Amino acid sequence: MRVITFFIVGLTVHVVFFLSIFDIYFTSPLVHGMTPLSTQMKPPASRLVLVVADGLRADSLFTLLPNGSSRTPYLRRVIEETGTWGVSHTRVPTESRPGHVALIAGFYEDVSAVAKGWKENPVEFDSVFNESRHTWCWGSPDILPMFAKGASGDHVYTHTYPAVEEDFASTDASRLDSWVFTQVKSLFQSAKSNSTLKGSLLKDKNIFFLHLLGIDTNGHAHRPMSEEYLNNIALVDKGLAELVPIIEEFFGHDGRTAYVFTSDHGMTNWGSHGAGHPSETLTPLVVWGAGVNVAQRVTEPQPYEDNFLQDWKLEHIRRVDVNQADIAPLMASLVGVPIPVNSVGVLPILYLNNSDQFKAESMYTNAIQVLEQFKIKMQQKKETTLSFFFTPFQQLTESKQAEIIHKARILIQLEKYNEAISQCQSLISLSLEGLLYYHTYDRFFLGCSVVLGFVGWTSYVILVILKTHASLHRHPHFSKQRSSRTVARLCVCVAVMITVFLLIQRSPVTYYIYCLLPVPVWFFVYKESGALTDLIRSAPSLPLWKCFGYFVLVAFGIELLVVSFFNRAMLTLGLGVLSLWPILTGLFTKAKFRSLSWFLGCLCLSTFPLMPVVGREPNLHLVTGAGLLTLFTSACFLWSSRQRTPLHFRDRRQFFSQMLLVAVCACVPTLTHSSLQQKRGLPLLNQIISWSTLGSSIFVPLLSSTRLFHRLLSIFLSLTSTYLLLSTGSEALFPPVLSWLMFVWINIEQEALLAQGVSGRQELSTIDFSANIDITKIRQLKLDDIRRSYFFVFFIITAFFGTGNIASINSFDPASVYCFLTVFNPFIMGGLMMWKVIIPFIIVMCTFESIQVATQLSSRSLFLIVLVISDIMALHFFFMVQDYGSWLDIGTSISHYVIVMSMTIFLMLLSVVTHILTSKRLHLCESPKMHFP
């Protein structure tokens, strides 16, 4: 198979394996076709006011001040006298969109839907707003349009401020919340002179939604313990204290208004959210007004193992915790609208102040609503599965459903309401288990198909290595050529059978890909299996014990990398072991200075995985220091190499310009953050410098000399400039230290090549990336090349976990992008952080490209070994996903699998980018390409 063909096929296969995890674990849980259901009894409230304080932590609201008073006196009085309170438990990812979907629609949105759109709905879903008569919304343009677009009809009215107002550099983000309160007051004031508006407001089943983003914005910009964040909470409390009397007065104090105050997610101490830390998942819930229980005094210990009640001085008031999705059926019950048809929430009965009959009827409606989803899900799965393959959910058969429903209905008629509620809760629990059962029904089948294809692909790559790049005794395989036709016919028959089977089951298109992919993969494995025969015949001439030792070490090394995904300190241990490599192999005696530099470089790099990923306070002096270190090392290298490889005037001018840019970029973060702290906003000049540096970071190295170290230095300076702009502390030191170690690695590999007795070694200072490679000097793979490939994978993982990573959504401080923008934009900010992750990747990739050239290997040969190592790691995580029972553990392993697959795809793409980055030069008449054998 030609290089380009192999690259395209390999990339396609890995993209399929990457996307498979989303089809298996992150498909939408929604089903359609249910009929909205509501309780026939009169609801206690005619209208409901939902107030969501975005980014508000539970402890920030409930904790008293040191003097015993509360920063939220109005809400504290509600908690202690007129309402019911508790903690709402959110789910990962703790982001605004899934949080609001859970609150208003009652279900937990799958991760893939969050990635598909922020303001739009990738899938249609029902919500409390959709079921209401009218809904008025005020707040963020990132949240409100999502529910307005999904609503049927035009009864959801949204009022948003411009998106540019969501500025982390704002002088006072609390003005966003003040704007909302002002707009709501203006609505009721306008209604006094607008009879049409007043008529609409006086109808029943109306909802008023106040989305308050100021707390979240201040938390990101100043941290949750800051004065700005805490003052914003007080402002919200004051706004509610002023707004509630206005609403009550407008409706003539009819006692028919219910109020719900909560948050979509919390926030960590360092101003981030997205993961599963308690500070992110614990949010406040305060409910009062029509149909809501007043505060219940308790004397007995409450059934909560945490110490929050004592910390918040609320142990004497009954606490009622809920899951975030439970708030949707609670609101629907209070205002008398149907529960959203996709809701998986369970009505929290203890919040209701109504007759036992109303509670029982409401819970019965909730049970039937969840059961309807189960029935639709079961019917869909039954229709797409052959009858003799279909296995129903045994705990909730049709007879069991009818029995529970009938029993609950009889108990309500007999006025045994508590027993009826218990039956309904049992039915809801079983229905939710059944929903999960059918939602994951095909998981094992798809997982087996993906594993079969994955193992086949990895086997094929290993056979290609043995056939093309290993020094084995070759033997003709005439019988293999004849039998391959028979196997091809057999594979076609298998593919046809699989296709017919999937057609009968009306499976999605992606199922065909996952199930049919292993067929051609294993056919090609069979075609290349002659290499395995050659290996067996060559075994007597191979150093078997040495081979066995290498494979054992690599196996332990891969396991260490897998464990490092769960414990970053393992990378420190690995770097400590790698630092001893020259001593253990005898290189130390032949190259003492380079070996010592390797040892010190590994030890310095090993400190970074031990540093905290999150919770670091900005230290911009370290950013400036990293810039100075970059300038010092670059100047030292240019000075030391001036005799061996003199620079042309053009190259000297470029290096001087790049070093000057590094100096500027080292100062820009300090100036930017100083301006933001003084609330003067993001300086325009700093923003221009930042975006210009980012835009030129890939193209500037193409202007430099293609001499090995000159090109690498230009790449290092260009990428470091951008990295400094995206840094807020110690992570800025990572690229200089990593680059130093990579420089030493290139040099010491030359010594290792000499120790192996490879002839024709070329001086590093004379290597030119753009020169044609003499194919006659390209050598075959040796055992030590497995070690080189493993080193590369190890350094790639270290580059990923060294200073922060995307394995945890909240592992980056939003302040990292403040040199580029401060107005909230999740996609641009995410893109910038992704580029920050990729920069160390490119440094390692360019080093690996250099080592392949210096050690006289084709780019394909070493990279095939890298593919095998990364694929084995991905398979390891895939099997971990199958073994874990809890969703938290499954989610962790899935994220690690996605990371490894993403890195493999990135490496395949970056291999092309780095080849261009190292070997091409702009403004040249001719730029020869590297030729691979």
Secondary structure by P-SEA (a helix, b strand, c coil): ccaaaaaaaaaaaaaaaaaccccccccccccccccbbbbcccccccbbbbbbccccccccccccccccccccaaaaaaaaccbbbbbbbbcccccaaaaaaaacccccccaaaaaacccccccccccccccccbbbbbcccccaaaaaaacccccbbbbbcccccccccccccaaaaaaaaaaaaaaaaaaaccaaaaaaaaccbbbbbbbbaaaaaaaaacccccaaaaaaaaaaaaaaaacaaaaaaaacccccbbbbbbbccccccccccccccccccbbbbbbbccccccbbbbccccccccccccccccccbbbbbbcccaaaaaaaaaaccccccccccccccccccccaaaaaaaaaaaaaaaaaaaaaaaaaaaaacccccccccccccaaaaaaaaaaaaaaaaacaaaaaaaaaaaaaaaaaaaaaaaaacaaaaaaaaaaaaaaaaaaaaaaaaaaccccccccccaaaaaaaaaaaaaaaaaaaaaaaaaaaacccaaaaaaaaaaaaaaaaaaaaaaaaaaaaaaccccaaaaaaaaaaaaaaaaaaaaaaaaccaaaaaaaaaaaacccccccccccaaaaaaaaaaaaaaaaaaacccccccccaaaaaaaaaaaaaaaaaaaaaacccccccaaaaaaaaaaaaaaaaaaaaaaaaaaaaaacccccaaaaaaaaaaaaacccccccccccaaaaaaaaaaaaaaaaaaaccccccaaaaaaaaaaaaaaaaaaaaaaaaccccccccccccccccccccccccccaaaaaaaaaaaaaaaaaacccccccccccccccccccccccccaaaaaaaaaaaaaaaaaaaaaaaaaaaaaacccaaaaaaaaaaaaaaaaaaaaaaaaacccaaaaaaaaaaaaaaaaaaaaaaaaaaaaaaaccccccccbbbbbbcc
